[in-house]
Amino acid sequence: MNCDTCVFGLFLPTGRLPSDPSPCEPCACNPGGITDGGDCVKGQGTGGQIIGQCFCKPNVIGLKCDVCRPGFSNLTAGNPDGCAPCSCNTAGTFNAMDTCDADTGQCLCKDNVQGLKCDMCRPGTTSLNASNPLGCSGCSCDPVGAVLSDCDPVTGMCTCKTGVTGARCDRCLPGFVGLSDSGCRECSCNPVGSTGGVCDPVSGECPCRANVAGSSCDTCATGFYNISSGCLLCDCNTDGTVNGSASCDLETGQCSCKSNVQGRTCDTCNSGFTALLGSSQDGCSECSCFGPNSAGSERICDPVTSQCDCVASATGLRCELCQDSFYLTSGGCVSCDCDPRGSNSSVCDKMTGSCPCISAGVTGRTCDSCLSGFFQFPRYFERSF
């Protein structure tokens, strides 16, 4: 028998002779990293193999097959390749290296990057980017609108307070206004007066319906009233309003009338007044009916035409004239009472009351007597009207 070769699992080191007392040494291969069960190179081999080199799995190196190749880690017996790839996220590693700790698999991360594979941003940073020398950018959460200074490490979205929106939490949600330390408050738009509940996120101005005003659309514009009905036109008669104002009470719609004017729109003279004029300080002039000829009070006349209410015997705008067969006295219109025997007509002079007599010999206001030098009036001068 030729005893110049070591058995399986042993090898003859260089410079040692087979005849030495203990010529062979154990291969001592790492069982997780070898392919042939534990044997090693017995003699100088081809391809640079050295004596004692164990036969390693593809991703394993070292004389004993106990070290992962660069770019690999976690040597285990169950892995047919021996070590797993580092699989570093090169966007997050220094110099885009895909190497890691051979035992833990930890990649060499940039300053703002963490994770075994350098694939996550550290708290307070976001948006991992290969061109960023720090790997991730700092969060830019608004100190007023954000709950915390940290943001989502992937999207950069900050956690916003109530009513706040935006990636940085720097503006109010639709329907909210007034960014402050407590977030944004809900818009106070009047549901009747506004076209919707969404106000300007900065000023808080609500979008108002036609003829509506106020930042909350809660009042009628000048010249309109009654918001619950959609703001109706005041329709003031400016001839009858103080200083020609077209505005009215926001609730009742009452216009501001001059002293002698009445009505919601100030379009009617007060009782006893007439002739509404814009040029009149008081709006309407006092009625001036001739009292003795007035059917009612001397202060009552038509508020538009100024016509007084006359007794049957009187006429004229102020009842200052008499009807035919009547004449004017300080006490009113009195019947002419012309004597039909001596008068040509029942109509007398409306100022003096003198009747028209039929002959020069007849006299008297009512033509009821003879002039001096005449006699027998009824017999000779009687007439029938």
C-alpha positions in Angstrom: 0.0 0.0 0.0 1.2 3.5 -0.9 0.8 5.7 2.2 1.5 9.1 0.6 -2.1 10.6 0.6 -4.2 11.8 3.5 -7.6 10.4 3.9 -10.9 12.3 3.4 -11.1 15.4 5.6 -7.3 15.6 6.1 -4.5 17.1 4.1 -0.7 17.0 4.1 0.6 20.6 4.7 3.4 21.9 2.5 6.9 20.9 3.8 5.6 17.9 5.8 6.5 14.4 4.8 4.2 11.4 4.8 6.7 9.6 6.9 6.4 12.2 9.7 4.8 10.9 12.9 1.6 13.0 12.3 1.8 14.1 8.8 -1.9 15.0 8.1 -3.9 18.0 9.4 -7.7 18.2 9.5 -9.2 20.3 6.7 -11.5 22.0 9.3 -13.9 23.3 6.7 -16.9 25.4 7.8 -19.8 23.0 7.2 -22.2 25.8 6.2 -19.9 27.0 3.4 -18.7 23.8 1.6 -20.0 21.7 -1.2 -18.4 18.3 -0.7 -18.9 17.4 3.0 -15.6 18.6 4.4 -12.7 17.5 2.2 -10.1 19.9 0.9 -7.3 20.1 -1.6 -4.7 17.4 -1.0 -1.9 18.8 -3.1 -1.0 21.8 -5.3 -3.9 22.0 -7.7 -4.8 23.9 -10.9 -6.1 27.4 -11.1 -4.2 28.7 -8.1 -5.7 26.2 -5.6 -3.6 25.8 -2.5 -3.2 22.8 -0.3 -5.8 22.7 2.5 -8.3 24.8 0.6 -11.9 23.6 1.3 -14.4 23.4 -1.6 -16.6 26.5 -1.1 -20.2 27.3 -2.2 -20.5 29.9 -4.9 -20.9 32.9 -2.6 -18.3 31.8 0.0 -14.5 32.4 0.2 -11.7 31.7 2.6 -9.4 28.7 3.1 -12.0 27.2 5.4 -15.0 28.5 3.4 -16.0 30.6 6.4 -16.3 34.1 4.8 -18.9 35.5 2.5 -17.8 37.1 -0.7 -18.0 41.0 -0.9 -21.6 41.9 -1.5 -22.9 38.9 0.3 -23.7 38.0 3.9 -25.3 35.6 6.4 -23.5 32.4 5.8 -25.8 29.5 6.5 -25.7 25.7 5.7 -29.3 25.8 4.3 -28.4 28.2 1.6 -27.1 26.3 -1.5 -25.0 29.4 -2.4 -23.7 29.8 1.2 -24.4 33.5 1.5 -27.2 35.8 0.5 -26.7 38.9 -1.6 -26.5 42.2 0.4 -29.2 43.7 -1.9 -28.4 47.2 -0.5 -30.5 50.1 -1.8 -27.7 51.9 -3.4 -29.6 55.2 -3.4 -29.2 55.1 0.4 -25.6 53.8 0.7 -22.3 55.7 0.6 -20.9 55.8 -2.9 -23.8 53.6 -4.0 -21.9 50.6 -2.6 -23.7 47.2 -2.6 -21.6 45.8 0.3 -22.6 45.0 3.8 -21.4 43.5 7.0 -20.7 39.8 6.3 -22.4 38.7 9.5 -25.3 41.1 10.0 -26.0 42.1 6.5 -26.1 45.7 7.5 -25.4 48.0 4.5 -23.3 51.2 4.9 -26.0 53.9 5.0 -25.9 57.6 4.3 -26.4 59.9 7.3 -30.2 60.4 6.9 -30.9 56.7 6.0 -31.5 53.7 8.1 -32.6 50.0 7.7 -30.6 46.9 7.0 -30.7 47.6 3.3 -30.4 51.4 3.7 -33.9 51.7 2.2 -35.6 53.9 4.8 -35.3 57.5 5.8 -34.6 58.4 9.4 -37.4 60.0 11.5 -37.7 63.6 10.5 -36.5 63.0 7.0 -38.2 61.9 3.8 -37.8 61.3 0.0 -34.8 58.9 -0.3 -32.8 60.0 -3.4 -29.6 58.7 -4.9 -28.4 62.2 -5.8 -28.8 63.5 -2.2 -25.5 63.1 -0.4 -27.4 62.6 2.9 -29.8 60.2 1.3 -33.0 61.9 2.6 -34.2 65.5 2.9 -35.4 67.0 6.2 -39.2 67.2 6.7 -40.6 70.7 6.1 -43.8 70.4 8.2 -45.4 73.8 9.0 -44.8 74.5 12.7 -48.3 76.0 13.0 -50.4 73.5 11.0 -48.6 70.2 11.7 -49.1 68.0 14.8 -45.4 66.9 14.7 -42.2 67.9 12.9 -41.9 64.3 11.6 -43.4 63.4 8.2 -44.1 60.3 6.2 -40.6 58.9 5.3 -41.8 58.0 1.8 -44.3 60.7 0.7 -43.1 63.5 2.9 -46.7 64.1 4.1 -46.9 65.7 7.5 -49.6 64.9 10.1 -52.0 67.9 10.1 -54.2 69.5 12.7 -57.9 69.7 12.4 -59.1 71.5 9.3 -55.5 71.7 7.8 -54.2 70.1 4.6 -51.2 70.1 2.3 -48.1 68.0 2.3 -46.6 70.5 4.8 -49.9 71.2 6.6 -49.6 74.8 5.6 -53.2 75.7 4.4 -56.8 75.2 5.4 -59.0 72.5 4.0 -61.9 73.7 1.7 -64.6 74.9 4.1 -62.1 76.0 6.8 -60.3 79.2 7.5 -57.8 80.9 9.8 -54.7 78.7 10.2 -53.5 78.9 13.8 -51.9 76.8 16.5 -55.2 75.0 17.0 -55.6 74.2 13.3 -58.3 75.8 11.1 -61.8 76.7 12.1 -64.9 75.9 10.0 -66.2 78.6 7.7 -69.2 80.5 9.1 -71.1 81.0 5.9 -74.8 81.6 6.3 -76.6 78.8 4.5 -79.4 81.1 3.3 -77.2 83.9 2.1 -74.2 82.0 0.6 -73.9 79.9 -2.5 -72.0 77.2 -0.5 -70.2 76.5 2.7 -66.7 77.0 1.3 -65.1 80.4 2.2 -61.8 81.9 1.2 -59.2 80.0 3.2 -57.3 83.1 4.1 -59.8 85.9 4.5 -62.8 83.8 5.4 -65.0 85.6 2.9 -68.0 83.5 1.9 -69.4 83.5 -1.7 -72.7 85.4 -1.3 -75.9 85.2 -3.3 -77.1 88.2 -5.3 -78.1 91.2 -3.1 -76.4 89.6 0.0 -73.4 91.1 1.9 -71.1 90.4 4.9 -68.1 88.2 5.2 -70.5 85.4 6.3 -73.2 86.4 3.8 -75.5 87.0 6.8 -76.9 90.4 5.9 -78.6 92.1 2.9 -76.7 94.5 0.8 -77.6 98.2 0.9 -81.0 98.7 -0.7 -82.3 95.3 0.2 -83.9 93.6 3.3 -85.2 90.3 4.8 -82.3 87.8 4.2 -84.6 84.9 5.1 -86.6 85.7 1.9 -83.5 86.1 -0.2 -83.1 89.9 0.3 -85.9 91.8 -1.3 -85.6 95.3 -2.9 -86.2 98.1 -0.4 -87.8 100.1 -3.3 -87.8 103.3 -1.3 -89.4 106.4 -2.8 -86.4 108.7 -2.5 -88.7 111.7 -2.8 -90.1 110.7 0.6 -86.9 109.5 2.3 -84.5 111.4 4.5 -81.6 112.6 2.3 -83.0 110.6 -0.6 -81.8 107.4 1.0 -82.6 104.1 -0.9 -81.8 101.9 2.1 -84.2 100.4 4.6 -84.4 98.4 7.8 -82.7 95.1 7.2 -85.5 93.1 8.8 -88.7 95.0 8.2 -87.8 96.9 5.0 -89.1 100.2 6.4 -87.5 103.1 4.6 -86.5 106.2 6.5 -89.3 108.7 5.9 -89.4 112.5 6.0 -91.5 114.0 8.8 -94.8 114.3 6.8 -94.4 111.0 4.9 -95.5 107.5 5.7 -95.6 104.0 4.3 -93.0 101.2 4.2 -91.5 102.8 1.0 -92.2 106.4 2.1 -94.5 106.9 -0.8 -97.6 108.3 0.9 -98.2 111.6 2.7 -99.4 111.6 6.3 -103.1 112.3 6.9 -103.6 116.0 6.5 -100.7 116.4 4.1 -100.3 116.3 0.3 -98.1 116.7 -2.8 -95.1 114.6 -2.1 -92.0 116.3 -3.4 -88.3 115.4 -3.3 -87.4 119.0 -2.9 -89.5 119.4 0.2 -87.6 119.0 3.4 -90.7 117.5 5.1 -91.8 115.6 2.0 -95.4 116.7 1.9 -97.2 120.1 2.4 -100.1 120.6 4.8 -103.6 120.5 3.4 -105.2 124.0 3.3 -108.9 123.3 2.8 -111.4 126.2 3.4 -112.9 125.0 6.6 -116.5 126.2 6.3 -116.8 124.5 2.9 -115.1 121.2 3.9 -117.1 118.1 4.5 -114.6 116.9 7.0 -111.6 118.3 8.8 -110.0 121.3 7.1 -106.7 119.4 7.3 -107.9 116.4 5.2 -107.3 116.3 1.5 -106.3 113.8 -1.2 -102.6 113.0 -0.5 -101.8 113.0 -4.2 -104.1 115.5 -5.9 -104.5 117.8 -2.8 -108.3 117.9 -3.5 -110.2 118.7 -0.4 -113.5 117.0 0.5 -116.1 119.7 -0.2 -119.7 120.1 0.9 -122.3 119.9 -1.9 -122.5 123.7 -2.3 -118.7 124.2 -2.7 -116.1 123.3 -5.3 -112.4 124.1 -6.1 -109.2 122.3 -4.9 -109.5 123.9 -1.5 -113.3 124.1 -1.5 -112.8 127.9 -1.8 -115.4 128.3 -4.6 -119.2 127.9 -4.6 -121.4 126.0 -7.0 -123.9 127.8 -9.1 -126.8 129.3 -7.1 -124.5 129.8 -4.1 -122.2 132.6 -3.1 -119.2 132.7 -0.7 -119.3 134.1 2.8 -117.0 133.8 5.7 -119.2 131.0 7.0 -119.1 129.1 3.7 -121.3 128.9 0.6 -124.9 130.3 1.1 -127.8 129.8 -1.3 -128.5 132.8 -3.6 -132.3 132.5 -2.9 -133.0 134.8 -5.8 -136.7 135.8 -5.8 -138.1 134.2 -9.0 -140.6 137.1 -9.2 -137.9 139.8 -9.6 -134.9 137.9 -10.8 -133.8 136.7 -14.3 -131.9 133.6 -12.9 -131.3 131.6 -9.8 -127.6 132.2 -10.1 -126.3 135.1 -8.2 -122.8 136.8 -8.0 -120.7 134.2 -6.3 -118.8 136.8 -4.2 -121.6 139.4 -3.4 -124.6 137.1 -3.6 -126.5 139.7 -5.8 -129.2 138.2 -8.0 -129.7 139.6 -11.6 -133.0 141.6 -11.4 -135.5 141.7 -14.3 -136.1 145.5 -14.4 -134.4 148.6 -13.3 -137.3 149.2 -10.9 -136.5 146.0 -9.0 -133.9 146.0 -6.3 -132.7 144.0 -3.3 -130.0 141.3 -3.1 -132.5 138.7 -4.0 -134.6 141.1 -6.3 -137.5 141.0 -3.9 -138.5 144.7 -3.7 -139.1 147.9 -5.7 -136.8 150.8 -5.9 -138.0 154.1 -4.6 -140.5 155.5 -7.0 -141.9 152.1 -8.0 -144.8 150.0 -6.5 -146.8 146.9 -6.7 -143.7 144.6 -7.1 -145.3 141.2 -7.2 -148.0 142.2 -9.6 -145.9 143.6 -12.3 -142.6 141.8 -12.0 -143.4 138.2 -11.1 -141.4 135.6 -13.1 -141.1 131.9 -13.0 -137.6 130.2 -13.3 
